[in-house]
Amino acid sequence: MWLLKAAIFFVLFAFALNNQEAVTLHWFFGARSNAPMVLVLLLTLLLGVALGVLVMLPLWWRARRVRTAPDRPQPAVTSPAEASQAPALMPLSAPDIEPPQPSKAPAHGL
């Protein structure tokens, strides 16, 4: 694993050494600044990662809140012996809905 990390470091280091030329950044209202290209690329990468994390935070918080919601009962089974004695789950049903009753109307003769 350390060999992979060292290879990645050397590739990035060589990239930085090859991109030391100054670039001109043209900002709004005619403002300009000069910076090394590798620094501009690094700052752009960091800004993109920060914005990505910022956009994902609400989704991560919502997923964590759903996962740790207190309204969901957690099973209290702690051992396999207790699991074999646990009652089976009952199927969900709607007790307030009655099944349709057969019609008591007289049958018409054919």
C-alpha positions as a Markdown table, in Angstrom:
| # | Residue | x | y | z |
|---|---|---|---|---|
| 1 | Met | 0.0 | 0.0 | 0.0 |
| 2 | Trp | 2.8 | 2.4 | 0.8 |
| 3 | Leu | 4.3 | 1.7 | -2.6 |
| 4 | Leu | 1.1 | 2.9 | -4.3 |
| 5 | Lys | 1.0 | 6.0 | -2.1 |
| 6 | Ala | 4.7 | 6.8 | -3.0 |
| 7 | Ala | 3.9 | 6.4 | -6.7 |
| 8 | Ile | 0.9 | 8.8 | -6.5 |
| 9 | Phe | 3.1 | 11.3 | -4.6 |
| 10 | Phe | 5.9 | 11.2 | -7.1 |
| 11 | Val | 3.5 | 11.6 | -10.1 |
| 12 | Leu | 1.8 | 14.6 | -8.4 |
| 13 | Phe | 5.2 | 16.0 | -7.5 |
| 14 | Ala | 6.5 | 15.7 | -11.1 |
| 15 | Phe | 3.2 | 17.3 | -12.3 |
| 16 | Ala | 3.8 | 20.3 | -10.0 |
| 17 | Leu | 7.4 | 20.6 | -11.1 |
| 18 | Asn | 6.4 | 20.6 | -14.8 |
| 19 | Asn | 3.7 | 23.3 | -14.2 |
| 20 | Gln | 5.4 | 26.1 | -12.4 |
| 21 | Glu | 4.8 | 28.7 | -15.2 |
| 22 | Ala | 2.9 | 31.8 | -14.1 |
| 23 | Val | -0.6 | 32.2 | -15.5 |
| 24 | Thr | -2.7 | 35.3 | -15.5 |
| 25 | Leu | -6.1 | 35.1 | -13.9 |
| 26 | His | -8.6 | 37.6 | -15.3 |
| 27 | Trp | -11.1 | 38.5 | -12.7 |
| 28 | Phe | -14.2 | 40.7 | -12.9 |
| 29 | Phe | -14.0 | 44.4 | -13.7 |
| 30 | Gly | -10.6 | 44.2 | -15.3 |
| 31 | Ala | -8.7 | 42.8 | -12.2 |
| 32 | Arg | -5.8 | 40.5 | -12.9 |
| 33 | Ser | -3.5 | 38.4 | -10.8 |
| 34 | Asn | -0.5 | 36.1 | -11.6 |
| 35 | Ala | 0.0 | 32.7 | -9.9 |
| 36 | Pro | 1.8 | 29.4 | -10.6 |
| 37 | Met | -0.4 | 27.1 | -12.7 |
| 38 | Val | -0.1 | 24.2 | -10.2 |
| 39 | Leu | -1.3 | 26.5 | -7.4 |
| 40 | Val | -4.3 | 27.5 | -9.5 |
| 41 | Leu | -5.1 | 23.9 | -10.2 |
| 42 | Leu | -4.8 | 22.9 | -6.6 |
| 43 | Leu | -7.0 | 25.7 | -5.4 |
| 44 | Thr | -9.6 | 24.9 | -8.0 |
| 45 | Leu | -9.6 | 21.2 | -6.9 |
| 46 | Leu | -10.0 | 22.2 | -3.3 |
| 47 | Leu | -12.8 | 24.6 | -4.1 |
| 48 | Gly | -14.6 | 21.9 | -6.1 |
| 49 | Val | -14.3 | 19.3 | -3.3 |
| 50 | Ala | -15.5 | 21.9 | -0.7 |
| 51 | Leu | -18.6 | 22.8 | -2.8 |
| 52 | Gly | -19.4 | 19.1 | -3.4 |
| 53 | Val | -19.3 | 18.4 | 0.3 |
| 54 | Leu | -21.4 | 21.5 | 1.0 |
| 55 | Val | -24.0 | 20.4 | -1.5 |
| 56 | Met | -24.1 | 16.8 | -0.1 |
| 57 | Leu | -24.3 | 17.7 | 3.6 |
| 58 | Pro | -28.2 | 18.1 | 3.7 |
| 59 | Leu | -28.6 | 14.7 | 2.1 |
| 60 | Trp | -26.1 | 13.0 | 4.5 |
| 61 | Trp | -27.8 | 14.6 | 7.5 |
| 62 | Arg | -31.3 | 13.4 | 6.2 |
| 63 | Ala | -30.0 | 9.9 | 5.6 |
| 64 | Arg | -28.4 | 9.8 | 9.1 |
| 65 | Arg | -31.6 | 11.1 | 10.7 |
| 66 | Val | -33.7 | 8.4 | 9.0 |
| 67 | Arg | -31.1 | 5.7 | 9.9 |
| 68 | Thr | -31.1 | 6.6 | 13.6 |
| 69 | Ala | -34.7 | 7.6 | 13.9 |
| 70 | Pro | -36.0 | 6.8 | 17.5 |
| 71 | Asp | -39.5 | 5.9 | 16.2 |
| 72 | Arg | -38.3 | 2.7 | 14.6 |
| 73 | Pro | -38.2 | -0.1 | 17.3 |
| 74 | Gln | -34.9 | -1.8 | 17.5 |
| 75 | Pro | -34.8 | -5.6 | 18.0 |
| 76 | Ala | -33.8 | -6.6 | 21.5 |
| 77 | Val | -32.4 | -10.0 | 20.5 |
| 78 | Thr | -28.9 | -10.5 | 21.7 |
| 79 | Ser | -28.1 | -14.1 | 21.2 |
| 80 | Pro | -29.0 | -16.9 | 18.7 |
| 81 | Ala | -30.8 | -18.8 | 21.4 |
| 82 | Glu | -33.1 | -15.8 | 22.0 |
| 83 | Ala | -33.5 | -15.3 | 18.3 |
| 84 | Ser | -35.0 | -18.8 | 17.9 |
| 85 | Gln | -37.5 | -18.0 | 20.7 |
| 86 | Ala | -38.5 | -14.7 | 19.2 |
| 87 | Pro | -42.0 | -14.5 | 17.9 |
| 88 | Ala | -42.4 | -14.5 | 14.1 |
| 89 | Leu | -43.3 | -11.3 | 12.4 |
| 90 | Met | -47.0 | -10.9 | 11.8 |
| 91 | Pro | -48.1 | -9.8 | 8.3 |
| 92 | Leu | -49.5 | -6.3 | 8.0 |
| 93 | Ser | -53.2 | -6.1 | 7.6 |
| 94 | Ala | -55.9 | -3.5 | 7.7 |
| 95 | Pro | -58.4 | -4.5 | 10.4 |
| 96 | Asp | -60.9 | -1.7 | 9.7 |
| 97 | Ile | -61.5 | -2.8 | 6.1 |
| 98 | Glu | -64.0 | -5.6 | 5.8 |
| 99 | Pro | -63.9 | -8.1 | 2.9 |
| 100 | Pro | -66.8 | -7.8 | 0.4 |
| 101 | Gln | -69.9 | -9.9 | 1.4 |
| 102 | Pro | -71.7 | -12.0 | -1.2 |
| 103 | Ser | -74.9 | -10.5 | -2.6 |
| 104 | Lys | -78.2 | -11.7 | -1.1 |
| 105 | Ala | -80.2 | -10.5 | -4.1 |
| 106 | Pro | -82.5 | -13.2 | -5.7 |
| 107 | Ala | -81.0 | -14.9 | -8.7 |
| 108 | His | -82.8 | -14.2 | -12.0 |
| 109 | Gly | -83.9 | -17.2 | -13.9 |
| 110 | Leu | -82.3 | -17.9 | -17.2 |
